[in-house]
Amino acid sequence: MHEMETRLKRDPLKEELVSIFFGGGTPGLIDPKNIAALKNKLLSHATISPDAEIELETTPHSITLEKAKAWLELGVSRLSIGVESFNDNELKAIGRDHTRAQALTGIETAIAAGFKNINCDFMYSLPTQTLSSWRQTLDEILNLAEDNAEIKHISAYSLHLANNSPLFSRFPKESVSYPDDEIYESMYLELTEQTEKNGFLQYEVSNFSKPGFQSKHNMAYWNHNPYVAFGVGSHRYYKEIRSSNWRSLSRYMKDPLGDETYEEIDAEMKIREAIMLGLRMRSGIQLDTFTSKYGFDLLQKHSSTVKKLVDGGLMHLTEGYLAITTKGVPVSNSIIAEFF
């Protein structure tokens, strides 16, 4: 609270908020009164759009009927539930402390409380995971969504771990427990095909929504819009500055206004980031808009790269949009790197 108060007094927000996000941890565990206090403090320094989206992240076993109703009362309009898998062995393998049964109960409780816009997060390419078990998880969430219209969004991320991840102590990086590249690609293809068949539109590499229910908060990131943030390890991008707080709780408590990282984003870096973020969107980059906004003709500057990728079936150029194809998505990081 002190950090928020100090930062916003020092650098007042002039823009109207289009989203508020409580996440990047397990805010579902804390007393809703603390969430309300944070929201009230923020709004004492900022104005909010009438149709703003207020989102809260939670683990499924943190959801109770009482807490879910309290979240709704304080204005939370989108609940994001970290299910990760409907397979108990996979949940145990990645160190999650909930079970499949608790995940299902958490979703049911959120619906019973009155949430109308629920996202469920999943992961694939997990240790011990097979293509068959991934299909079972997908079948389960898509069947749930068919029976419960409140499930409006599915996020699914492939497992990417830092070298010092605790998971490597149980499953070393080269362990055969991880799906190989061929299975990984099959998992992604299964994900995109099954979500599309069930009415979820893929609008970003890892995100699928019913029409009109894209995450407003995440769209701000991908559209390269500014955002502010508060708390341990939080990242912000505002007034051409990207910075982050200390990741260490003890360091943050001693120095809540200190920056672990701080970078001024110049024109060249803005263009690089806009390319990277824009190509994560399935619609891709609208070339005329990009040129107008950044003064950079992407098609002209990278004509040979674009031709090579289009000819290889990894990108397509349609009606003024440059986008990565479905075939190219599993290697999207390599494709984006071609522009740098």
N, C-alpha and C positions, 0 to 999 in steps of 0.2 A: 504494500500500500504506500509506504514511504517513497519507494522508487517511482511509482506511477505519479504521485502527487508532485514530486520534485521535477521529474522530466517534463510533465505537461505544463507546469508553471513556467519552466525555463524555455520551453519551446511549444507554445500553444498550438493545438490542432485547428486549422482553418477549414479543412475538408469535412464534409458530412460523412459519418460512418455508414458504410453499406453492409458491414458484417462485424460481428464480435465472435471471437472463437476462444472458448475455454478448453485448452488442450495442450498437447505436447507433454503428456504425463498421465496422471490418473485423477483428474478433478472430480470424477464420480465418487471417489472415496470420501471427500471432505464434506463437512456440513453445508447444506445448501445456503445457510445464512451467510457463510463466508463468500460463496459465489455472488450472492445478492450484494454484499458489501463492496466487492470488487467492481461489480457492474455500476453501482450507484456512484462510486468514486470516479470511475471513468466518465460517466455521463454528467458529472458535475463540471467536467472540463471539455466536453465535446457534445456536438449535436448528432443525432442519429436519424437516418432516413426512415420514413414511415414503413417502408417495406424491407427494412434491413433484416438479415438472417442472423439469429443468435444460435450458435452451435456449441454443444458440449460433448466432449469425448468421455467415454466410460468403459470400464471392463464390464462384462455381462453380469458377473456375480456381485457387483457393487450396486446393482439396480434393485431398489425396493419400491413398492407402490407409493409409500410415503415420500421418498426422495424424488421419484419421477413426477409426482404431482406438484411437489415444491419447485422443481425445475421449470415445469410448465407455467406455474404462477409467476415466476420471476422473468418470464418471457423467452425461455429457450424454445426455439421453433424447429430445431433440427438436432436429433440425437444420433451420435456416431458410436456404434458398439464394436469393440475390438474382439470379434469372434475368433478370427485367425484360422480355425479349422473346426470341423465337426468330428474329428477323429481323436480320441483320447490319447492314443500313442503318440501322435504328432504333437499334440499340445504339451504332453510331458516332455517330449524330446527337445522342444524349444524353450522349456522352462516356464510355461504359462501355468498359473495356479488356479485355473478354472477347468471344468469338464464340459463335455458336449451337453450333458443334461443341464448344467448351469447356464450355458450359452442359450439354450432353447428357452429356459425359464426367464432369463433376462429379457429376451426379445418379447416374449408373451407378456411380461409385466409392463414393459414400456408401452405396448399396444393397449393393454387394459387401462393404463393410467390416462391415455388420451393422446399420445404422440401420433401425429399424422405424417411425419416426414422422418423416416429412420434410414440411416446408412449402416451397413454391416461391412466391416473390414475383414479381409482374408489375406492369407499368404500362401504362396506356392513355391516349389523347388525347395521344400523343407527336408531335413534329414528324416529318413524312414518313409517319406512320402512316395507313393507310386502314382502312376497315371490313373489307375483304377480308384485309389482312395481320393484323389483330387476330383474325379468325376462324381464320386459319391457326395463329397462336400458341396459341389456345384449343384447337383440334383436337389440336395436338401434345401439349400437357400432359395433356389428358384421355385421349388414347390411351395415353400413357405411364403414367398412373395406372391405367388399365384393365389394363395388362400388369404393373404393379408396385404391389402393394397397400401397399407401404411409403410411397407418397405419400398422406398422410392429409389434407393441408390445402393450400389455395390462397388466397393473399392477392393482391388486385388493386386498385391505387390509381390514381385519375386524377391526371394531372400537375398539380401546383400549385406555382408557383415564386415566390420572393420577387423584388422588383423589381431587386435587385442580383445575380440569378443569373447565373453565367458563361454559361449556355445562351443568354441573350438576346443575347450578342455574336455568336452564330452564327445564331440564329433570334429576331429581335426579337419582342416581345410580340404585335404585330399581324400577324406573318407568316402568309401563306396556307398555310404548311407545317403549321400546327396544324389538327386537325380542327375543323369548326364545331360549334355547339351541337347541331344535329340529328344529326350523325354521332356526337358524344359520347354522346348519349342512346341511340342505336342500339347503340353499343359496350357500354354498361352493360346494356342489355336482353339483348344476345347473351350477355354474361357470366353473368347470372343464370339465363337459360333453359338454357344449355348445362351449367353446373355442376349444376343441379338434375336434369337428365336423366341425368347421370352419377353420381348418388348423393352429391353434395356438398351439405350443408345450409347455407344462408346464415344465419348467426347474428348477423352484424353487417354494416354497410353494405359493408365491403370484404373480409370474411372468410368463407370457405367450408370446411367440414370434413366428413369422414366422421363418422357418429354417434359421439359420445363423445370426439372428438379436437379439441375447441376449445382454443385456446391459453389455458392457465391464467394465464400472465403478463398477457396483454392483457385477459383477463376481469377481472383485478383493477383495471385502469384503468377499464374501462367500468362496473364495479359500485361505483366511487367508493371503493375500499379504499385504505388507506395503503401506501406503498412507499418504500424508501430507495434511494439510488443514489450511485455514486462515479465519478469520472473527469472528463475535460474535457467541459464542456457538459452534464453530466448533470443531470436534474431529479428532485426528490423531493417527496413529499407525506406528511408525518408529523406527528402531534400538532397538526393544524390549521394547519400551516405549509407553504406551497409555496415552494420555493426552487430555484435552479439555480447550478451552478458556472460559472466563466469559460469562455467559448467559445474564447478565444484560448489556445493552448497555452503561449506564453511567459508570459502573465499567470497562467495556472493553475500553472505550475511555480514561480512566485515566491510565489503566494498560494493554495495548494491548498484552504484552508479558507474562502476568501472566497466571497461570494455575488454573482453578477451580478444576480440577481433575488431578491427576498424579499417574501413577502406572507402576512399572517395571513388565514386564511379564516374569515370570520364566518358566522353562520347563514344570512343572506340569500345570500351567495355559494355556500355549500354547496348550497342549493336550486337555484340557477341551474345550477351544474355538474352536479348530479344529473339535471336535466331534459335538459341537452345530451348527457350521456353515455348516459343511459338510452334516449333516442330514437335513438341510433345502433344500438342492439340491435334486431334484426328482431322479436324478441318484444315489444319496447317496455317500457313502465313498468307494473309491477303496482301499481295505484292504492292499494289498501289498505295494502300494504307501505310505499309511499312516504309515505303519510299518517302511519303509525305511526313511521317512522324519522325524518322531518323535521318532523312536526307541521304539515304543509301539505297542504291538500286541493286538489290540482291541478285536478281536474275542476270544483270549485266556484269557485275563484279565476279560472279561465280558461275559463268555460263558453262565452262567445261565440266565443272563438278556436277552441276545439275544435269547436264546431258548424259554423263556417265551413269549417274544414279537412276535417271529415268529409263535409259536404255536397258539397265540391269533389272528393272522391275522393282526397285527399292523405293522410288519416289514417283509421284505423278504430278503433272502440271495441268490443272483443269480450271477453266473459268476464272483465271487470275489468282488462283490459290496454288501454292507449292506445299505438298504434304507428303509424309512418309506413307507408303502402302502397308497393307496388312502383312505382306511378306517381309517388309523391312522393319517392322516394329521390334521383333526380338533382337535385332542388332541396331536399334535406334541410336545408341550411344556412339557406335562406330560411324554411323551415317552423319550424325551431327558433327563429329570430330572432323569430317572431311571439309567442313566450312572454315576450320580454324588452322 
